[in-house]
Amino acid sequence: MSGEPVVFLMGPTGAGKTATVFALAALLPIDVISVDAAQIYRGLDIGTAKPSLAERRRLPHKLIDILSVADTYSAAAFCRDARVAIDESVRRGRLPVLVGGSSFYFRALERGLPNTPPAQVGVRALLAARIEQEGLRTLYRELEERDPRRAARIAPTDPQRIMRALEVAMTVGAVPPAPTGISLPNPVIKFGLSPGDRADLHQRITLRFKRMLVRGLIEEGAWLYSQGLAPTSPVLRLVGYRQVGEYLRGKIQYTELLEQGIAATRQLAKRQLTWLRADAAVEWVDSGSVVAAETCAKVIREFIDKKRDEPSGADRVSQP
C-alpha cells in the first residue's frame, strides 16, 4: 500500500465499537477520531453513549464535545475538522482511526460532497415557518417532487436535512448524483463491526437503552429541552432524546418511552447496517463473542499489517 492509511471502524449502534477501539489502542499507536453526529454536543453524554471522561483521558477522542446543543454542524464541517485531525495524526507518525456510526459522515469524508450553495438564511427561515404551519410531511412531499433521488436518502422525520435539501432545490435545482467536492487523499481501510446474530444486536440495544434510563437519560433529556431550542433543531430529533421529549410532554408513558426508544434504536441500527452493506470494500468483523473487543482488535491489526505490506490498489482498500 502506498501512502499513510486511514482506518474506518464502522458499525451499528451497540456493536461494540468503543470497546474495540480501546483494545486496538493496546496493539497499535493510534489516534481516535469520532465520527458521531450526536457525540459532538457537550452535555449529551448518556444518550449518545460517549466514552467516559476517564476513558477519554486514557485514550483521547477528537471531535467529541466540540459544540453546544444550540450550535449546528454539517457534513462539510465534519470533513474539514476530520481532515485536520487526520493530518495531525499522520504527522505524528500515528494511525488515524475514525470510529462511529454516522455513515453519511464517513462517506462524505471518503468521497467528497457535492458543491452545493451556502446556507440561505432567508430561505431557511421561510421553510422553518412552513413546517410550523403546514407540517413536516408537506415539505417532504415537496422535496420528493423537486429532487426525488435526494428525498429517498432522507428520513421523512428529519427536518434539518429536509429543509437543507429543499433550500438547495429551490436555489440551484437537484443536487448532482456524484460527489464533486474534495475526497480524502489517503488510502482507506474499512471495517464493519457487528454481531453475526441479529438477535444478539437487538439484545444489546435493549440492555443499552435500559441502562441509559437508569443512568439518567430522562434527566439529561429534561436539561436538553430546557435550553430553549427551536422545535426544528436537529439535536431534538436524536434517537432517545426525541422519545424522552414525548415522555416529558406527557404524550407517552414510561413503558412507551422504553418500548419506543428501543424500537427507534433498532431502526437506526438497521439503517446503519443497510448503508454499510452496500459498500463492498468493508471488511466485516464479528463482534459477537464473549471476548469480542480483544478478538476484533487482533483481527483488525492483522488485516492492517497485511494491507500495509500489499501494493496500492489491493482488494478491499479504497483509494478515492
Buried (B, 14 or more C-beta within 10 A) or exposed (E): BEEBBBBBBBBBBBBBBBBBBBBBBEBBEBBBBBBBBBBBBEEBBBBBBBBEEEEBEEBEBBBBBBBEBEEEBBBBBBBEBBBEBBBBBBEEEBBBBBBBBBBBBBBBBBBBBBEBEEBBEEBBEBBBEBBEEEEBEEBBEBBBEBBEEBBEEBEBEBBBBBBBBBBBBBEEEEBEEEBBBBBBEBBBBBBBBBBEEBEBBBEBBBEBBBEBBEEBBBEBBBEBBEEEBEEBBBBBBBBBBBBBBBBBEEEBEEEEBBBBBBBBBBEBBBBBBEBBEEBEBBBBBBBBBEEBBBBBBBBBBEBBEEBBEEEEEBEBBBBB
